[in-house]
Amino acid sequence: MVLKIRSVQAALAVASVLPKTKENERFTLLVVVGVTVLSTIAMVVYPFALQLLNITALPAGIFLGATIHDVAQVVAAGMLFGPEAGDVATVVKLFRVALLLPVVLFISIFFGAEKSSQRLGWGSLRLIPTFLLGFVALSVVASMQILPSSLTQSIGGISRWMLVIAIGAAGLKTNFQELAKLGWQPVIMLVIETLFIAAIGLLFILKMT
């Protein structure tokens, strides 16, 4: 299940509502490592490939925001292409992040498990990560523009550091010998899914131009 979620934030969120097994933990760590590497490669390759294809800023931003896994790499890739593409890519990626809440809600209901009884169902809703609810609430507050911009920038900086700490904590638990037990199939799946998303995104933006 976790392998179908293609970003660090999403993988950690989904893992928090799934049964706590050793195999799920390995899959989560593999996704964290895999999407970080793939996102970094895409951040460098995609903008230059789009420029070679003479893609304009708007479709390029849509492509970058829709196909790169992590927010930081989306923003960086967009800015490599240009400020307009960077803004569009950021909006598209944030829309994808907003969809994380209903996805995790669905997974929690049908695939999550309560720690005590290991039963599946509506009781597992309490396992939904509170940061997802906080994300929705803070998104509403930010959209209303009731907070000073300096405060929102400071909060954004803190959130990025907290994400770095979370990824670092996952790294401390990463044992490549344990990950190797999963075999090459999950790695191949990540690569194929990444290429598939890129192909669909490219077809979409080519129809726009």
Disulfide bonds with the S-S distance in Angstrom:
none
